[in-house]
Amino acid sequence: MSRKIEIDKDISEKENQNPDEKVVKSVSKPKEKKEKTVDEKALKNKIKKKDAEIKHLKKEISTLNVEYLRQLADKENLRKRLEREKSEYYQRALSDILIEFLNILDNFERALKDDTLDTTESFREGIEMIYKMFVSVLNKQGVQPIDIKNTKFDPRFHQAFSTVESSEVDEPMVGEEFQKGYTLHDRLLRPSLVKVVVPKKAKE
C-alpha cells in the first residue's frame, strides 16, 4: 500500500514538472529564430555595402585607366610633333645651304656644255668627275632633280619663264628647261625654270 502511494507521488511530481519544461522549450525556440534573423539581415547589409564599395572602386579604376591612356596618347602625339618639327627645322636649315650648292652645280653644267671649254681630255674628265661627286653628295642629302620630260605644267614645281602657243597641245605643257629644279625629300627645294607651251587660241 505504501509503495503504491510513493509511485503515485512520483508520477504526480513529474506531471507537475513537464508543463514548466514545455513552456521553457516553447519560449526558447522563437528567441533563437529571432537572433538568427537579425544576424542574416546584418550579413546581407554588409554584403550590400561591400558590393557598393567594389562597384565604386571599379568605376574609379576605369576612370583612372581612361585618364592614363589619354595622357599616354598626348605624350605620344607630343613626341611625334617634336620629331616632325625637328625634321622640318633641319630641312629648312639644310635647304638654305643646298640652294647655294645648286648655284655651283649650275655653273658646272654650263661649263660642261660650253663648246669653248678646253677640250683637253684629262681636263674635261676632271671637271666631270668633280661634277659627279657633287651630285652624289646632294643625292645623299635627299636632293633629287625634277623630271620635266613630257610633263604637264605644274605651278607647284615649275616656274614659267616664258610661254609659247602651239596647236599640238590641249593643255599647258613644259617645253624647254632653262634651269633645273630640285626637291629635298620630296619637298620643293627649287622650282624648274621653264618655257610653257600653251594651247593656241582660236581666232575670233
BAFIDO-794530 format. One record per residue (C-alpha): residue in one letter; x, y, z. Coordinates in steps of 0.1 Angstrom, whole numbers, padded with zeros to 4 digits, always signed. Layout:
! BAFIDO-794530
AXYZ...
***
This chain:
! BAFIDO-794530
M+0000+0000+0000S+0028+0024+0010R+0047+0015-0023K+0017+0024-0044I+0014+0058-0027E+0051+0065-0035I+0047+0057-0072D+0016+0079-0074K+0036+0107-0058D+0064+0104-0083I+0040+0104-0112S+0023+0135-0098E+0056+0153-0094K+0067+0145-0130E+0033+0157-0143N+0038+0189-0123Q+0073+0194-0138N+0066+0187-0175P+0043+0217-0182D+0071+0240-0169E+0097+0224-0191K+0074+0226-0221V+0068+0262-0215V+0106+0269-0213K+0112+0250-0245S+0084+0267-0263V+0097+0301-0253S+0134+0295-0261K+0128+0284-0297P+0113+0317-0310K+0142+0336-0294E+0168+0316-0313K+0150+0321-0346K+0148+0359-0339E+0185+0361-0333K+0192+0341-0364T+0170+0365-0385V+0189+0396-0371D+0223+0380-0380E+0212+0372-0416K+0199+0408-0421A+0232+0423-0408L+0252+0400-0430K+0231+0410-0461N+0237+0446-0453K+0274+0441-0450I+0274+0422-0484K+0254+0450-0500K+0278+0476-0486K+0308+0457-0499D+0292+0453-0533A+0287+0491-0535E+0323+0497-0525I+0335+0473-0552K+0313+0490-0578H+0327+0524-0567L+0363+0511-0569K+0357+0496-0604K+0344+0529-0616E+0374+0547-0602I+0398+0522-0618S+0380+0526-0652T+0383+0564-0649L+0420+0563-0640N+0426+0539-0669V+0409+0562-0693E+0430+0591-0680Y+0462+0571-0682L+0455+0562-0718R+0447+0598-0727Q+0479+0611-0711L+0498+0583-0729A+0483+0593-0762D+0491+0630-0755K+0527+0622-0748E+0530+0601-0780N+0514+0629-0801L+0538+0654-0785R+0568+0632-0792K+0557+0628-0829R+0551+0666-0832L+0585+0674-0818E+0602+0649-0841R+0583+0664-0871E+0592+0700-0861K+0628+0690-0856S+0629+0673-0890E+0613+0703-0907Y+0637+0727-0890Y+0666+0706-0901Q+0654+0705-0937R+0648+0743-0937A+0683+0749-0924L+0697+0724-0949S+0677+0740-0978D+0695+0773-0975I+0729+0757-0978L+0718+0733-1006I+0704+0761-1027E+0739+0777-1026F+0754+0744-1037L+0729+0742-1066N+0742+0775-1079I+0776+0760-1080L+0762+0729-1097D+0746+0751-1124N+0780+0766-1132F+0795+0731-1135E+0767+0721-1160R+0772+0753-1180A+0810+0747-1182L+0804+0711-1194K+0781+0724-1221D+0804+0752-1232D+0820+0745-1266T+0848+0769-1259L+0859+0749-1228D+0894+0735-1230T+0889+0702-1249T+0919+0685-1233E+0905+0651-1224S+0921+0650-1190F+0908+0684-1181R+0872+0676-1191E+0873+0643-1173G+0885+0661-1142I+0855+0685-1144E+0831+0657-1150M+0845+0637-1120I+0840+0668-1097Y+0805+0673-1111K+0795+0636-1104M+0810+0638-1069F+0790+0670-1063V+0758+0654-1075S+0764+0623-1053V+0768+0644-1022L+0735+0662-1029N+0717+0629-1036K+0728+0615-1003Q+0712+0645-0986G+0679+0637-1003V+0682+0662-1032Q+0667+0650-1065P+0662+0668-1098I+0627+0674-1110D+0619+0654-1141I+0602+0676-1168K+0601+0652-1197N+0566+0651-1212T+0553+0668-1181K+0522+0690-1177F+0529+0724-1163D+0526+0723-1125P+0530+0756-1107R+0539+0737-1076F+0572+0725-1092H+0576+0747-1123Q+0582+0784-1127A+0572+0799-1161F+0600+0820-1176S+0582+0823-1210T+0552+0810-1229V+0546+0799-1264E+0514+0789-1282S+0511+0756-1300S+0483+0738-1318E+0499+0705-1308V+0489+0707-1271D+0455+0707-1254E+0468+0719-1221P+0499+0738-1208M+0529+0716-1211V+0566+0721-1201G+0587+0728-1231E+0623+0739-1227E+0641+0739-1193F+0663+0769-1186Q+0673+0759-1151K+0669+0726-1133G+0645+0723-1104Y+0652+0701-1073T+0633+0685-1044L+0646+0677-1010H+0629+0646-0996D+0600+0650-1020R+0596+0687-1009L+0603+0715-1033L+0638+0729-1029R+0639+0750-1061P+0613+0751-1089S+0623+0744-1125L+0626+0775-1146V+0608+0765-1179K+0592+0776-1211V+0555+0767-1211V+0538+0755-1242V+0501+0766-1241P+0472+0757-1265K+0469+0781-1294K+0440+0805-1291A+0412+0802-1317K+0408+0832-1340E+0377+0852-1334
***
